[in-house]
């Protein structure tokens, strides 16, 4: 390569290499600071698009989880009230089988009030958990009325129990699916910080060497002038 005062090819090459190293260094620094290897569409459009779609799916799963948790809460409230109702109805059935008396009738009336109150209180976020429970017992309940209500309570609580179990399984599946998708997104866009840290050190060293190479190349003109001083 000919030496020239007008064109310093060595300096041009050294500057190009230094600029390329600077660009690589910026990319690596961004990955280290954000923890992402794909932070925007310009990093890798195809991978970025996939990650955005999966993030949208995560949003849907979050909404599904909220709905399931609400259903779970409704079921829990219904089952808790159901325990009180079943206990009261069993006591009423036992009392109704005994001899009639004023005290017995008073106890039956009190227990009926408990049953009605428990059903009315079984509400979560505006949803009546025991809407499927039909009460027929009157102010002075008969053994027949108690049996009908007992059967109705058993049916309603059985349905709640089945719903609660199904909701629990759905929540477990939803959580596992969320974890799998989140892990998949991470595999696509997360940076390997150990590798990026090592690359950062290497690029910083390369940049320092590039600066020195450019400095040496810029001295070529002075070297040529020195030739003419002899």
N, C-alpha and C positions, 0 to 999 in steps of 0.2 A: 504493500500500500504506500503510495507516494505521500510525502510530507507536504502540507499546504498551509499557508497563513490564512487563506480565504475560507477554507472548509476544514473544520476540525472533526473528522469522521469519528475518531476515537471518543471525543466528548459527546457526540450525538448518540452513539451506541450506548455509552455509559449512562446518559440521561434517560434513554428509552428503558434500559434495564431497571434503573432506579425508580422510574414512574410505575413500571409493572409491579415491582416489589411493593411500592406504596399502595397500589390498588389491592394487592393480595393481603397486605397487612391490615388495611381498613376492613376488608371482609372478615378476616379472622378476629379482629378487635370487636366488630359488631356481634359476631357469634359468641364470643366470650362474655360480652356485657349483657346480651339478651338471653343467652342460653339456647338460641334457635339457629339452626342452619338454614331453615327456610322461613324467613321473617316476612316476606312479601312475594307478590307474583313475579317480580323481576328476578328473584333468586332461582326459582324453578316453577314456571307457570303450571305445569301438569301436576306436580306434587302439591303445590299450594292450593289448587282447585280441589283436589281430593280431600285435603285437610279441612277446607272450608265446608265441604259437603258433610263430612263426618262431624264437624263441630255443630252444624245445624241439626244433625241427627241426635247429638247429645242434648240439644235444647228440647227436642221432642221427648226424649227419655226423661228429662228433668220434669217436664210437665206431667208425663205419665206417672212418675214417682209421686208427685204431689197429689194427684188424683187418687192413687192407691192408698197413700197415707191417710187421706181424708176418709176414704171408705173404711180403712182399718179403724180409725177413730170412732166412726159411727157404729161399727160392729162392737167395739170394746164397750162403748156406752150402753148399747143395747144388752149385751151379755151381762154387764154389771147390774143393770136394772132387773134383768131376767132372774138373777139369783134371788133378789128380794121378792119378786113376784112369785116365783116357784115356792119359796119358803112359806110365804103367806098363804098361798093356795093349799099347800099340804096341811098347814095348821087348820085352815078352814074346813077341809075335808074331814079331818079328824074330829073337829068340834061338831060338824053337822051330823056325824054318826052317833053322837052322844045324846043324852036326854035333853029335851028342850027346857030352857030356863031364861030368865031375864038376863042373867050374867052371860050366858052363852051367846045370846043374841047381840049383846053389847060387844063381846069379843069378835063376833063375826063381822059386825058393822065396822069395827076399828080396823080389822084386817082388810076388809074390802077397800076402805079408804087408803090403806097403804098400797094396795095393788094399783088402784086408779092413779095415785100420786106418782108411783114409780114409773108407770107407763108414760104419764105426762112429762116427767122429768127427763126421760131418755131421748134427749135431743142434742145433736151436735151440729153446729154451724147451720141451724135452720132446718136440719133434716131429722124427722122423727124415726128413731131406730126401730121402734116397735110398731110401725104402722100396720104391719101384718097381723098384729094381735087384736082379736075381736073379743071384747069383754061383754058378757051378758048378765053377770051377777047383779041382782037388784039390791035395794037397801036392806032387805031381809032375805039374803041369799038362801036358796034351797040346795040340797045335796046334788040335784040334777044340774042346776046352774053352775055349781062349783066344778063338777066333772067336765062340763062343756068348756069352761074357761081353762081348766087344767090342761085339757087336750089341745086347746088353741095355743096356750103358752108353750107347750112342749113342741108343737109344730113350728111356731115362730122362732123359738130359740134354736131348734135344730137347723133351720134355714140360716140363721145368723152364724151359727158355728161353722157350717159348711162354707159360707161366704168368707168368714174370718180366715179359715185355713187356706182357701183358694187365694185370697188377697195376700196372705203371707208368702205363699209360693211365688206369686207374681212379682212381689217386691224383691224377693231373693234373686229371681231371674233377671229383673230389670237392673238391679245393682251389679250383677255379674256382667251383664251386657254393657253397662256404662263403663265398668272397669276395663273391659276388653277393648272397647272403642277408644277410650282415653289412652290406653297403652299403645294402641295402633297409631293414633295421631302422634304420640311422642316418638315412636319409631320413625315416622316420616319426617318430622320437622325439628326435633330436638337435636342440639349439637352435642357431640362427644367432647365434653370439656377437657378431658385428659389429653386427647389428641390435639384439640385446638390450642391448649396451653403450650404443648410442645412445639406446635407449628408457629405460634406467636413468638416464642423465643428464637426459633430458627430464622424467621423473617426479620426480626429486629436486628439480628446479627448480619443478615444479608443486606439489610438497608444500610447499616454502618459501613460495610465493605463497599457498597455501591457509591456511597458518598466519597469514600477515599479514592475509588476508581475514577470518579468524575473529576476529583481534584487533580489527580495525576494527569488525566487526559487534558485538562485545561492548562496544564503547564507545558504542553508540547510547543506552543507558540514561543514561549520564553526559551525553550531549548533550541529552536531554529534560529532565533535572534543571536543566541550565543555562538552559533556557528560562524556568523558573519563578523564577530568581534575579533577573530583570530587573524 
